[in-house]
């Protein structure tokens, strides 16, 4: 089952609500300094917290790699993108 844009927005919003100002500043700073590490950590947290591995998806295998947009790693990547958009919106206002 794929997640809708509304689901992705809800998860991103829920995650951001758990952060205090200091957490937000640290995440934004680390995304600038060590983006792969921070992005990977947040994505893994999202996959585990929201049980993305428990959802079914149809694999789209290309050269031995699942490129399905509904693969948990791809879904969590979209969510992290939305989280960063939200944090940057707050930081620039």
PASETOR-30010 format. One record per residue (C-alpha): x, y, z; residue in three letters. Coordinates in nm, 2 decimals. Layout:
BEGIN
+--------+--------+--------+--------+
|     xx |     yy |     zz | residu |
+--------+--------+--------+--------+
|      X |      Y |      Z |    ALA |
...
+--------+--------+--------+--------+
//
This chain:
BEGIN
+--------+--------+--------+--------+
|     xx |     yy |     zz | residu |
+--------+--------+--------+--------+
|   0.00 |   0.00 |   0.00 |    UNK |
|   0.15 |   0.33 |  -0.10 |    UNK |
|   0.14 |   0.64 |   0.12 |    UNK |
|  -0.04 |   0.94 |  -0.02 |    UNK |
|   0.10 |   1.30 |  -0.02 |    UNK |
|  -0.14 |   1.36 |   0.27 |    UNK |
|   0.01 |   1.07 |   0.47 |    UNK |
|   0.36 |   1.20 |   0.40 |    UNK |
|   0.26 |   1.55 |   0.51 |    UNK |
|   0.11 |   1.41 |   0.83 |    UNK |
|   0.42 |   1.21 |   0.92 |    UNK |
|   0.65 |   1.51 |   0.85 |    UNK |
|   0.43 |   1.74 |   1.06 |    UNK |
|   0.41 |   1.48 |   1.34 |    UNK |
|   0.79 |   1.45 |   1.34 |    UNK |
|   0.85 |   1.83 |   1.34 |    UNK |
|   0.61 |   1.87 |   1.63 |    UNK |
|   0.83 |   1.65 |   1.85 |    UNK |
|   1.13 |   1.88 |   1.80 |    UNK |
|   1.22 |   2.18 |   2.02 |    UNK |
|   1.39 |   2.48 |   1.88 |    UNK |
|   1.74 |   2.34 |   1.96 |    UNK |
|   1.66 |   2.01 |   1.79 |    UNK |
|   1.55 |   2.19 |   1.48 |    UNK |
|   1.87 |   2.40 |   1.47 |    UNK |
|   2.09 |   2.10 |   1.52 |    UNK |
|   1.91 |   1.91 |   1.24 |    UNK |
|   1.94 |   2.20 |   1.00 |    UNK |
|   2.30 |   2.25 |   1.09 |    UNK |
|   2.39 |   1.88 |   1.05 |    UNK |
|   2.21 |   1.86 |   0.72 |    UNK |
|   2.44 |   2.13 |   0.60 |    UNK |
|   2.76 |   1.97 |   0.75 |    UNK |
|   2.70 |   1.60 |   0.73 |    UNK |
|   2.38 |   1.55 |   0.52 |    UNK |
|   2.42 |   1.18 |   0.45 |    UNK |
|   2.46 |   1.09 |   0.81 |    UNK |
|   2.17 |   1.31 |   0.94 |    UNK |
|   1.94 |   1.22 |   0.65 |    UNK |
|   2.01 |   0.85 |   0.70 |    UNK |
|   1.94 |   0.87 |   1.07 |    UNK |
|   1.61 |   1.05 |   1.03 |    UNK |
|   1.50 |   0.83 |   0.75 |    UNK |
|   1.58 |   0.51 |   0.95 |    UNK |
|   1.39 |   0.66 |   1.25 |    UNK |
|   1.09 |   0.73 |   1.02 |    UNK |
|   1.09 |   0.38 |   0.87 |    UNK |
|   1.10 |   0.22 |   1.21 |    UNK |
|   0.86 |   0.46 |   1.39 |    UNK |
|   0.59 |   0.44 |   1.12 |    UNK |
|   0.66 |   0.07 |   1.04 |    UNK |
|   0.72 |   0.14 |   0.67 |    UNK |
|   0.88 |  -0.20 |   0.63 |    UNK |
|   0.54 |  -0.36 |   0.73 |    UNK |
|   0.37 |  -0.20 |   0.44 |    UNK |
|   0.34 |  -0.39 |   0.11 |    UNK |
|   0.47 |  -0.25 |  -0.21 |    UNK |
|   0.53 |  -0.38 |  -0.56 |    UNK |
|   0.90 |  -0.40 |  -0.63 |    UNK |
|   1.03 |  -0.23 |  -0.95 |    UNK |
|   1.36 |  -0.41 |  -1.00 |    UNK |
|   1.61 |  -0.24 |  -1.23 |    UNK |
|   1.97 |  -0.39 |  -1.24 |    UNK |
|   1.90 |  -0.58 |  -0.92 |    UNK |
|   1.78 |  -0.27 |  -0.73 |    UNK |
|   1.43 |  -0.19 |  -0.62 |    UNK |
|   1.34 |   0.15 |  -0.76 |    UNK |
|   0.97 |   0.14 |  -0.65 |    UNK |
|   0.85 |   0.48 |  -0.53 |    UNK |
|   0.67 |   0.28 |  -0.26 |    UNK |
|   0.98 |   0.11 |  -0.13 |    UNK |
|   1.02 |   0.21 |   0.24 |    UNK |
|   1.36 |   0.38 |   0.18 |    UNK |
|   1.21 |   0.58 |  -0.10 |    UNK |
|   0.91 |   0.67 |   0.10 |    UNK |
|   1.12 |   0.78 |   0.40 |    UNK |
|   1.33 |   0.99 |   0.17 |    UNK |
|   1.02 |   1.18 |   0.05 |    UNK |
|   0.93 |   1.23 |   0.42 |    UNK |
|   1.27 |   1.36 |   0.51 |    UNK |
|   1.25 |   1.60 |   0.21 |    UNK |
|   0.93 |   1.73 |   0.35 |    UNK |
|   1.07 |   1.76 |   0.70 |    UNK |
|   1.36 |   1.96 |   0.57 |    UNK |
|   1.13 |   2.19 |   0.38 |    UNK |
|   0.93 |   2.25 |   0.69 |    UNK |
|   1.23 |   2.32 |   0.90 |    UNK |
|   1.38 |   2.56 |   0.64 |    UNK |
|   1.04 |   2.74 |   0.62 |    UNK |
|   1.05 |   2.79 |   1.00 |    UNK |
|   1.41 |   2.90 |   0.99 |    UNK |
|   1.36 |   3.16 |   0.71 |    UNK |
|   1.05 |   3.32 |   0.87 |    UNK |
+--------+--------+--------+--------+
//
